[in-house]
Amino acid sequence: MPSIHRRAVASTLAPVGLAAILVAAPDPARAFAVLNAGSPSDLSTPVEQVLGEAPRWSADARVARSLRNGIEVFVHPDFEEDLGAADPSEVEVAREAVRIAFAAWENPALHFRITFDSPGTIAGPSAGGEIDVFTRSASEDPFLSSPTTFGFGDVSEQYLPARLLPNGQLADGVVITGGEVALNATLLRQTQADLGISIEVAAWALTRLLMHEIGHTLGFAHPNEARNFDTDLDPDTGALVDPLDPFAGILDSPNFLQSGIMSNDPCGGPFATTDYCLALLFQELQPDDRLGRDVLYAAPEPGSVWMRLHAVLALLGLAARRHQRAAHTPPSATRPSAPR
């Protein structure tokens, strides 16, 4: 029977100037965290084993809810109204925030099919759409009663031997079979009113919050609370992942990007409501988040440099093996030429 895990984000919104947001530059990749990887103090399981077994969506034919044909997303009919959308234009602003949030996670392996106003949404990650998106009031869910919990992400998962990874590799491990995103409508509306921010700016914050919770439904954990992984130990360098060998060179890392999308403390601690915290309004994955996505959901695009490089290496390897066999072929094994 699939197990269910709930993850939450606890952050505080702050008013931000849009001009300042547009000039914010992301930092180099530092580290990412996956579900079920354990605490930063427990490094006993080898990195490659942790990443190979880590929960993720799969296209494996043995699971019905999968990456095949894209992940189906249902958005509850009351979603926009619960967030305060009062007319069609405001409904569209809220819906665009949802579209941007899911699109941010897409790569050659990850795609989403979103249906708004869906009657098919069912509470709990193992029913309804493959990922359901809800709003709830603080009184509806004890988990949302905290004054700093803006939402949570659940997953249902099951263990599958030799499951199919997005790049075609097979590995024993956990498959995500469903997800649920629930946002604290009470706290979101209260915060917007208290800070006097427009629906447009609130939509930026909504996008960032959704990106975080969607990340949980894809298999990612809070880097500020979990075991982290990177391609090196230098927090100032970028990361390059070979999609056909994504775990190669991945190390445990003590570093992480505080402002990353998957951080649940993106502003780095308490701050006054008059302070700026651009991280709460990021509209794109940050380097750490992209690194994690491209490791768990590694899949090269047809014709990409990785595909060409591996094709060249494969040909070189074949030529080398043929040359080696020819060099070691004994004279007695040489077929005599046919008489003329």
Order of alpha helices (4+ residues) and beta strands (2+ residues): beta-alpha-alpha-beta-alpha-alpha-beta-beta-beta-beta-alpha-alpha-beta-beta-alpha-alpha
